[in-house]
Amino acid sequence: MIDKNQARLRRARKTRAKIAELKSLRLSVHRTNSHIYAQVFSPCGSKVLAVASSLEPEVRKSLANGGNVSAAAVIGKLIAERAKNAGIDQVAFDRGGF
């Protein structure tokens, strides 16, 4: 019998395989109760091209809590801006099995 974590990892592998087949850049978002992290990966998955996090000092000054909806909006705008500066205009969202 397969447990919840194994099922999630299986879904994550399927999602990443489909993104790799499309040869698209991958946007991965990780959320904890305290913070939000976003990364844009190269098509091969070995290189991080853009990063944004609620741990960054300029973001922490403007937010009371790094894991709420307003923090997600700020991190979304920040990762989009940094991706545009890196010449990225389209990404595939990697839901990570969720």
C-alpha positions as CSV (number, residue, x, y, z in Angstrom):
1,M,0.0,0.0,0.0
2,I,1.3,3.4,-0.9
3,D,1.4,6.1,1.8
4,K,0.6,9.8,1.4
5,N,4.2,11.0,1.0
6,Q,5.0,8.4,-1.7
7,A,1.9,9.3,-3.6
8,R,2.8,13.0,-3.5
9,L,6.3,12.3,-4.7
10,R,4.9,10.2,-7.5
11,R,2.7,13.1,-8.6
12,A,5.6,15.5,-8.4
13,R,7.7,13.2,-10.6
14,K,4.9,13.1,-13.2
15,T,4.5,16.8,-13.2
16,R,8.2,17.5,-13.5
17,A,8.5,14.9,-16.3
18,K,5.7,16.7,-18.2
19,I,7.4,20.1,-17.7
20,A,10.8,18.6,-18.9
21,E,9.1,17.1,-22.0
22,L,7.8,20.6,-22.8
23,K,11.3,22.0,-22.3
24,S,9.9,24.8,-20.3
25,L,11.3,26.8,-17.4
26,R,9.9,25.7,-14.1
27,L,8.5,27.9,-11.3
28,S,8.5,26.2,-7.9
29,V,6.9,27.7,-4.8
30,H,7.4,26.5,-1.3
31,R,5.2,27.8,1.5
32,T,5.6,27.3,5.2
33,N,3.6,28.8,8.0
34,S,6.2,31.5,8.4
35,H,7.6,32.1,4.9
36,I,7.2,31.8,1.2
37,Y,10.0,30.9,-1.3
38,A,9.8,31.0,-5.1
39,Q,12.4,29.8,-7.6
40,V,12.6,29.6,-11.4
41,F,14.7,26.7,-12.7
42,S,16.3,26.0,-16.0
43,P,14.7,23.4,-18.3
44,C,17.2,20.8,-17.2
45,G,16.5,21.6,-13.6
46,S,20.1,22.0,-12.6
47,K,20.3,25.8,-12.5
48,V,18.3,28.4,-10.5
49,L,17.6,31.5,-12.7
50,A,15.6,33.7,-10.3
51,V,14.8,33.6,-6.6
52,A,12.5,35.5,-4.3
53,S,11.8,34.8,-0.6
54,S,10.0,36.4,2.4
55,L,13.3,36.1,4.3
56,E,14.9,38.9,2.3
57,P,15.6,42.0,4.4
58,E,13.7,44.5,2.1
59,V,10.7,42.2,2.0
60,R,10.7,41.6,5.8
61,K,10.6,45.3,6.5
62,S,7.3,45.7,4.7
63,L,5.6,42.5,6.1
64,A,4.4,41.6,9.6
65,N,4.1,37.9,8.7
66,G,6.0,36.2,5.9
67,G,3.5,33.4,5.3
68,N,0.2,35.2,4.7
69,V,-1.6,36.3,1.6
70,S,-0.1,39.8,1.4
71,A,3.4,38.2,1.6
72,A,2.5,35.8,-1.3
73,A,1.4,38.8,-3.4
74,V,4.7,40.6,-2.7
75,I,6.8,37.5,-3.5
76,G,4.8,36.9,-6.7
77,K,5.5,40.4,-7.9
78,L,9.2,40.1,-6.9
79,I,9.8,36.8,-8.6
80,A,8.0,38.1,-11.8
81,E,10.2,41.2,-11.8
82,R,13.4,39.2,-11.3
83,A,12.4,36.7,-14.0
84,K,11.7,39.5,-16.5
85,N,15.1,41.0,-15.7
86,A,16.7,37.6,-16.4
87,G,14.9,37.5,-19.8
88,I,12.3,35.0,-18.8
89,D,8.7,35.6,-20.1
90,Q,7.1,32.2,-19.7
91,V,7.3,29.5,-17.0
92,A,5.4,26.3,-16.1
93,F,4.2,26.1,-12.6
94,D,5.5,23.1,-10.7
95,R,2.9,22.2,-8.1
96,G,5.3,19.7,-6.4
97,G,2.7,16.9,-6.1
98,F,0.1,19.0,-4.3
